[in-house]
Amino acid sequence: MQVASMLLGATVVTILYFTLSMRLKLMESLHVILCILGYQLCYPLAIMMLSHKNGASALMNEVDRQKQHLMLLVIGLLCGFVGGVLSLIHDGNFKLSLSPHSLTGFGLLVLTGCVY
């Protein structure tokens, strides 16, 4: 579990560094940052939080692990949802794009909303 946490952190930090080093518009940067934090940081951490072998939850009892799991999922959902909505805002007005990335993101947004 520790290796998974380290690889997860390395991936997230690399993507955030790459995003912040580029000169993207504010909404595009916020979209990338919030979706990375929601879908690639909070969701995997929430899944790992349920295991008693994970370092962060090794000393917790089952009820506390489930509370942490739910809290991370809600934070991930909010970050992902806000990041998805921000992707629609370009220069102050809504613009719908039909690229494979946006269609996949919209599908993920719908699936995430259906789960909750």
N, C-alpha and C positions, 0 to 999 in steps of 0.2 A: 504494500500500500504506500510506503514511503517513496518508492521510485515513481509510482503513478502521480503522487502529489508533486514531486519535483519536476517531472516532465510536463505536468499541467501548468505549473507556475512558469516554467521556461517558455512554453508556447504562448501563454497569455502575455508575458512581459515582452517577448519578441514582437508580437503583433501590435501591442500598444506602442512600443518604441517606434516601429515602422510607421504606424499611423500618425503619431505625433511629429515624426520627423518630416513627413510630407506636408505640403501646403494645400490641404483640403479645405473645403468650405466648412463652416461651423456645424451645419446640420449633418454633413457626411461624416465628420469626425465624431460627433456625438452618437451617430448611428453605429459606427464601428465599435466605439468604446462600450456603449451600453449593451450591444448584442454580444460582444466578447465577454463582458462581465456576467451577463445573464446566462447565456447558453453554453459557454465554454469554461466558466469558472464556478458559478453557483450550482448549476445542475449536476455536474460530476461530483462536486464536493458534497452535495446533498445525498447522492447515491452512496458515496463512500462513507458518509456519516452514519448510515444504518449498520455498518459492520462493526463488531466489537474488536476487530483486528486493526482498525484504522487508528493511527496515533492520536488524532484529535479527539476521538470518541472512545478510547480504550477504557478509561476510568468512569465513563458515564453509565448510568443504568438505562434500561430499555426505553423508559418514558422520556427521559431527557434526550436520548438520541432521536426519538421520533419528533420531539419538539424542535430540535435543531434542524432535522431534515425538512420539516414543514416550513420553518422560517427561511431556510436557504431556497426552497422551491418558490416561495412567494416572492422573495427578493429577485430571484432569477426570472420569474414570470413578469414582474413589473419592469425590470430592466429590458427584457426582450420585447415586451409590448411597446414600451416608450421608444425603444430603438427602432422598432418596425414602423411606428407611426412617424417618427422623424425622417425615415427614409423617403416618405411621400412628400415631404416639404422641400421644395427647391425654390430658392429666391423668394420666399414668402408666400407662394401659392402651391396648391396641391398638384402633383403631376404623377400619373400612373405610368410606370414603365413595364413592358412585358418581356424583359430579359429573363433568361433562365435563373439568374440569381434572385431576381425579385419574385418570380413565381414560386421558387423553392422557399424563399423567406415567407411569402404570404401563406403558403401551405403549412409551414411550420408554425406560424402564428395562429392559424385556424386550429391545427391539431393541439397546440398548447392550450388554447382557450377551451377546447372541448374536454380536455382532461380535467380541468378545474370547473 
